[in-house]
Each structure stands twice: as structure tokens, then as C-alpha cells.
Amino acid sequence: MAHLSLPSPNSRPPSAHSYTPSQNNYHPSTYASSSSDNEDDLPLPFPAALARQDFLTPTFDAATYLSALHTGGPASRHQTLEDLRSELRDRSAAISAELLELVNANYTAFLGLGDELKGGEERVEDVRVALLGFRRAVEELQGRVRERRVEVGRVNGELAGVKGAVEVGRRMLELDGRVGALEGRLAVGGAAGKGGKRDDTDEGEDLGDDFDDVGSEEEEDEEDEQVEFVSSSPLKLTALAKEYVLAEQIAESLGRDLPFVRKMEERMARCRNTILLDLSTALREARKAGPKGQKRILKYMGIYRLLDAQADAVKVLKEK
């Protein structure tokens, strides 16, 4: 490392303009200045090597450490950055050399470590037996899990079947209830009122809000027409037709091949024929009313379309 020093006045080359003091003009101040210059010419002290312990601290930070070397603190060094970089390179090379020597010194011993191990066979055998037992336990547990999975799948299948059967039973009860109610309103199968006649006043009791909503409109139409009709009104026949269509949809969802549905089809057929009979009677009466019955004719034709019986309507309209 280069030492920093100041040039001595005695080493300076003489110049044409230099002045050499003589005995005649000697002054004490001149002698004091020469002593001070000699002290300044002394070389600066060489900085000590970086302590290895500084790099082994758990909280070592390179940036903080290098900053402390040049901040003027206790660890500050009179050293240029290039000299510090060179010193750190030398330190890294020395550490790498030490590591290589350690590896070479213990390499043979490391390779022979496996051959030097002796004994422990009983311990290894115990561990192997324990691992085999653990493996058998795991396999047995896996077998039980597979069996339980199969059992759960079977139970889920049975549960789905039960739910399906419950749903089928619910729809069968609904179909029977709707057909029974429809037979009661139509007085089909001996369900007539007193004297064997249907009570038209009870036809719309269980038809819901549609019956009430359309009733006022139909009464207004009858007041405008000022004609009294004896046959069933379009409202009542429409409600009966909708009930029949809904029963048909439930029977279709259950399946026509179901014995219960085949038995119900006979009752449903009687209900349909009864509705068509009342509808044809009402259509003939509306035709006889002339222009005043045109509105009723249109409504009755809609009921025929709802029952998919347009052919029956054509037959009635062709009658003379």
C-alpha cells in the first residue's frame, strides 16, 4: 500500500529563484518553521487488518459496516476505497483457501464414514418391522374405507329410491285428489247432489282466485247482453277444463304404464266426456241466442282448444 508523505524542503531541487539563508540574516522563526515541516513529513500509520470477528456477528450488515469505516466514528479508517476493496478481495481469497484445505483434509474421512459405521443392525431391523406393521395397518384401514364407501353409495342409492317413491306417491295422491274433486263438481260416478242432479252453485267453490276474478267480468257481460243462459257459464267450464288438464299433466309425469294411472284414466275419461257434454250444450244455447251469444261462443271455442277437442266443436257448429 502506498504511504502518504509530504516532500521535504531539502529534497526540492534548487531553482534559479530559490533563496538560501545565510548566517547574517538568520531568524529564530525560520528555525521553528523548519522543525514543524519535518514533523509533517512523517508517513501515516498503516491501517490494521479488518477484524475477522466483525464479520461473524449475527446482525452483520455489509452496507452499515462499510459506512462505519468512513463516517469518522471509532471504527473509521484512513484508507481509500480502492485499498479497502483490495483488502476485502484478499480476505475472500484467504477464506476460500482455508475452506479448500478443510475439505481436502476431511474428504477421505468423509468418504470412509459409511465403511466405519458398524453395529445397529438390530435397531434397523426393529425399524423395518415397525414400518411393515404400519404398512399393514394402513392397508387394512384403506380396505375398511373402501368397504364403507361402497356401503355409503348403496345407502345413497336406496335413499334416492325412497325419495323417488315418496315423490311418486305424493303425485299419485295429488292426482287422486284432483280427479275426485273434479268428479264431485261434475257429479260423475254417483257424486251428484240431491235428486241425482249437480249443484251448479258449488262448481266454482274450490277453483281458486281465477273464479272470483273472472266472475265479475262475466256478470258484466251478461248484464250488457240482458240474456239469461241456462247452461254452464264459460267461467265454470274453463275452470273445470283447467283442472282436467292439470290432472292430465300429473298422470303424464307419473307414466301411462303405471297401473294406478291406467285405473285413473277411466275416471278422467268420464270427467272429460262430461265437460265436453256440458260444453256442447252451452255452445248450442249460445248459437241459438244469435248475436247476443257471440262472445260466449268465442269463449267456448277457447275451452275446446284447451281440451284439444276442436273436432267436437266443429261437429256442434255444423249442426242445424
Secondary structure, 3 states (H helix, E strand, C coil): CCCCCCCCHHHCCCCCCCCCCCCCCCCHHHHHHHHHHHHHCCCCCCCCCCCHHHHHCCCCCHHHHHHHCCCCCCCCCCCCHHHHHHHHHHHHHHHHHHHHHHHHHHHHHHHCHHHHCCCCHHHHHHHHHHHHHHHHHHHHHHHHHHHHHHHHHHHHHHHHHHHHHHHHHHHHHHHHHHHHHHHHHHCCCCCCCHHHCCCHHHCCCCCCHHHHHHHHHHHHHHHHHCCCCCCCCHHHHHHHHHHHHHHHHHHHHHCCCCHHHHHHHHHHHHHHHHHHHHHHHHHHHHHHCHHHHHHHHHHHHHHHHHCCCHHHHHHHHHCC
